[in-house]
Amino acid sequence: MKALVLGACMLIAVAAPARLASAEPSAAAAEPSRYYHFSRAKPGLSMAGVVGAGLTARSLVGVGYGQPHWLWAGAHVQSALSTSFAAQAAGVRLVAPIAELVLQGRRTASYSYRFLGESESYEPASLTAGRSAVADYDALEISVTFYLPSGPGITYGCVWFDRLYRVPTNQLVFDEITRAVVKGPWLGSEQLAYLLALDTIGYQRIGPIAEHVWSARADGDVIRVGLAYFAQFTEHLGMLAYVTEPLISPDSLGLWTGAGGNLELRYAWSSTDPARHFP
């Protein structure tokens, strides 16, 4: 992606786009060492969040207990805004140094993509054609993100499930989070990447990434492959970039609409931050 997977897994985002929500990896999950300084915070009640800017603008704010971005449990709200959609989400999350669990509700509103009638395949023009309503729908999401040392590199993974609501019967929707035409009520996705360090510390990593999107749509599975890059510039400021292109898909959405990916600068903060300086 992941993103309100802000992911979403990488999605978020993003993504999914970057993924919003389940697709959005936590600071700890996205790189075990990158926010290590947050582990020095004294456990307790706290506020924390992430602000992102790039292909999608996003924000996340949470209130909970523990060491934010490291070992923490709490409730959150988040939002995302891009040139094609807006989304808001609220829920709960459990964060550990190498994993994150998110349960949340999400609302997504497209600016121009419409609910779609049944078809064997779709093209970019078909997503906005017709007189059906512009897509505005809800989802209940659960996701698990992990980031584990594996030999000379790091294995990143994200698995999430959505239950879609307010999608008209017998209609499909171009889901802005997974960047795929899907049919409800069930939707899911998996992402897997293997990242090698570009430096001796591991603050920059690059490697292949693959993702799979499925739904109740018959023969509607999408598999994309590509390249992912993570970087951590300071204790708070990092970067996520990845792009995936369809390897298997029933649709012909083109290199842009049919692609997954994100490009985003992220700034993490907390009320108990042991390194209170910018950036």
C-alpha positions in Angstrom: 0.0 0.0 0.0 -1.6 -1.2 4.1 -3.9 3.2 5.1 -8.0 4.6 7.5 -5.5 1.1 7.0 -3.7 4.3 7.4 -4.9 0.8 6.5 -5.3 -0.5 6.1 -1.7 -2.1 6.2 0.4 -0.1 3.9 -2.4 0.5 2.0 -2.9 2.9 3.3 -3.6 4.3 2.6 -2.1 3.7 0.6 -3.4 2.4 0.3 -4.4 2.7 -0.5 -4.0 4.2 -2.0 -2.6 4.0 0.9 -4.6 2.2 3.3 -6.7 4.0 5.7 -7.1 2.2 8.9 -6.2 -1.4 8.7 -3.9 -0.8 5.9 -2.0 1.7 7.8 0.9 0.1 9.7 1.7 1.5 13.2 5.0 3.2 13.7 6.3 0.2 15.5 5.0 -2.3 13.0 6.4 -0.5 10.0 10.0 -0.6 11.4 10.9 -2.1 14.8 13.9 0.2 15.2 12.6 3.4 13.8 10.6 4.6 16.8 12.6 2.8 19.4 13.0 6.0 21.4 9.2 5.8 22.2 10.0 2.7 24.2 11.8 5.0 26.7 8.5 6.7 27.6 7.0 6.0 31.0 3.8 3.9 30.5 0.6 5.7 31.3 -2.4 7.5 29.9 -1.4 9.3 26.7 -2.4 10.9 23.4 -0.6 10.0 20.2 -1.0 10.4 16.5 0.4 10.4 13.0 0.2 13.1 10.3 0.9 12.2 6.7 1.3 14.2 3.5 1.7 12.9 0.0 -0.6 11.3 -2.6 -3.1 11.2 0.3 -3.3 13.6 3.2 -4.1 11.8 6.4 -4.2 12.2 10.2 -4.7 9.9 13.1 -5.2 10.8 16.8 -5.6 8.2 19.6 -6.1 8.2 23.4 -5.0 5.2 25.4 -2.6 3.6 27.8 1.0 2.4 27.4 3.9 3.7 25.4 2.5 5.2 22.2 3.9 3.8 18.9 5.6 1.0 20.9 3.4 -0.9 23.3 0.0 0.7 23.6 -3.8 0.1 23.6 -6.5 2.7 22.9 -9.2 4.3 20.8 -8.5 6.4 17.7 -10.1 8.5 15.0 -8.5 9.1 11.6 -9.2 10.7 8.3 -7.8 10.7 4.7 -8.3 13.0 1.8 -7.1 12.5 -1.8 -7.9 13.8 -5.2 -10.6 11.1 -5.7 -12.1 10.3 -2.2 -12.5 11.3 1.4 -12.7 8.8 4.3 -13.1 8.9 8.1 -12.8 6.1 10.6 -12.9 5.4 14.3 -12.1 2.3 16.4 -9.6 0.7 18.7 -6.1 -0.6 18.3 -3.5 -2.7 20.1 0.1 -1.8 19.2 3.2 -3.9 19.9 6.8 -3.5 18.7 6.4 -5.9 15.8 2.6 -6.1 15.3 -0.7 -4.2 15.4 -4.4 -5.2 15.7 -7.1 -2.7 14.5 -10.9 -2.9 14.7 -12.7 0.1 13.3 -15.6 1.5 11.3 -14.9 3.4 8.2 -16.9 5.7 5.9 -15.7 6.3 2.3 -17.1 8.9 -0.1 -15.9 9.0 -3.7 -15.9 12.3 -5.6 -16.9 10.7 -9.0 -16.8 6.9 -9.0 -20.3 5.5 -9.0 -21.9 2.3 -7.8 -21.6 -0.2 -10.7 -23.9 -2.6 -12.4 -22.9 -6.2 -13.0 -20.3 -6.7 -15.7 -17.5 -9.2 -16.5 -14.9 -6.4 -16.7 -14.5 -2.7 -16.1 -12.5 0.1 -17.7 -11.7 3.5 -16.2 -14.5 5.2 -18.1 -17.1 2.7 -16.8 -16.4 3.7 -13.2 -17.9 7.2 -13.7 -20.4 6.4 -16.4 -24.2 5.9 -15.9 -26.7 7.5 -13.6 -26.2 5.4 -10.5 -25.3 7.2 -7.3 -21.8 8.3 -6.6 -20.3 5.8 -4.2 -20.7 6.6 -0.5 -20.5 3.5 1.7 -19.5 2.2 5.2 -17.2 -0.7 6.3 -16.5 -2.6 9.5 -12.8 -3.5 9.4 -10.4 -5.8 11.3 -6.7 -6.0 10.4 -3.5 -7.5 11.7 -0.1 -6.0 10.6 3.2 -7.6 11.4 6.9 -6.8 10.7 9.3 -9.6 11.6 13.1 -10.0 11.3 13.7 -12.8 8.7 17.3 -13.7 7.8 19.1 -10.6 6.3 15.8 -8.7 5.9 12.4 -8.0 7.3 9.1 -9.6 6.4 6.2 -7.2 6.4 2.6 -8.5 6.2 -0.9 -7.3 6.6 -4.2 -9.2 6.5 -7.6 -7.5 6.8 -11.3 -8.2 6.4 -14.1 -5.7 5.6 -17.9 -6.0 6.0 -19.4 -3.5 3.5 -22.6 -1.6 4.2 -24.8 0.8 2.2 -23.7 -0.7 -1.1 -27.0 -1.2 -3.2 -28.1 -4.8 -3.8 -26.6 -6.4 -7.0 -24.2 -3.5 -7.4 -20.5 -3.3 -7.1 -18.1 -0.5 -6.1 -14.6 0.6 -6.9 -13.2 0.4 -3.4 -10.8 3.4 -2.9 -8.8 1.6 -0.2 -8.0 -1.6 -2.1 -8.1 0.1 -5.6 -10.3 -2.8 -7.0 -13.8 -3.3 -8.2 -15.5 -5.4 -5.4 -18.8 -6.8 -4.5 -20.1 -6.9 -0.9 -20.8 -7.7 1.7 -17.4 -9.3 2.3 -14.0 -7.9 1.2 -10.5 -8.8 2.1 -6.9 -8.3 1.2 -3.4 -9.6 2.1 -0.1 -7.8 1.6 3.4 -9.4 1.9 6.8 -7.8 1.4 10.4 -8.7 2.1 12.7 -5.7 2.7 16.5 -5.5 2.8 18.4 -2.7 4.5 20.1 -0.1 2.4 22.3 1.1 5.3 24.1 -0.6 8.2 21.4 0.6 10.7 18.3 -0.4 8.7 16.6 3.0 8.7 16.1 2.6 4.9 14.7 -0.6 3.4 13.6 -1.7 0.0 12.2 -4.9 -1.5 9.4 -6.6 -3.4 5.8 -6.5 -2.4 2.7 -8.5 -3.5 -1.0 -8.0 -2.6 -4.2 -9.9 -3.2 -7.7 -8.5 -3.1 -10.8 -10.6 -3.0 -14.5 -10.1 -2.5 -17.9 -11.8 -3.2 -17.5 -10.9 -6.9 -17.2 -14.1 -8.9 -13.7 -14.4 -10.5 -13.0 -10.9 -9.2 -9.7 -11.6 -7.4 -6.8 -9.1 -8.1 -3.1 -9.9 -7.6 -0.6 -7.0 -7.9 3.2 -7.0 -7.5 5.7 -4.2 -7.1 8.4 -2.5 -5.0 8.3 -1.0 -1.5 10.6 1.5 0.2 10.6 2.5 3.9 12.8 5.2 5.4 13.2 6.8 8.8 14.8 10.2 8.8 14.5 11.2 12.5 12.8 9.9 15.6 9.5 11.2 14.3 9.7 11.7 10.5 9.6 8.8 8.1 8.6 8.0 4.5 6.6 5.2 2.9 6.7 4.6 -0.9 5.4 1.6 -2.8 3.7 0.8 -6.1 2.1 -2.4 -7.3 0.7 -3.2 -10.8 -1.9 -5.8 -11.7 -0.5 -9.3 -12.5 -4.0 -10.9 -12.5 -7.2 -8.9 -12.7 -10.6 -9.3 -14.4 -10.6 -5.6 -15.2 -8.6 -3.3 -17.5 -8.2 -0.2 -15.3 -4.9 0.9 -16.6 -1.5 1.7 -15.0 -2.9 4.5 -12.8 -6.4 3.5 -11.7 -5.6 -0.2 -11.5 -2.4 0.3 -9.5 -2.0 0.1 -5.7 0.5 2.2 -3.9 1.4 5.2 -1.8 3.9 8.0 -1.4 3.8 9.7 1.9 5.9 11.5 4.5 4.7 10.7 8.0 5.3 12.5 11.3 4.6 10.7 14.6 4.0 12.4 17.9 2.8 11.6 21.4 2.1 13.4 24.7 4.7 11.4 26.5 7.4 11.7 23.8 10.9 11.4 25.3 12.4 13.3 22.4 10.4 16.5 22.2 11.9 18.3 19.3 11.1 18.9 15.6 11.5 17.1 13.4 
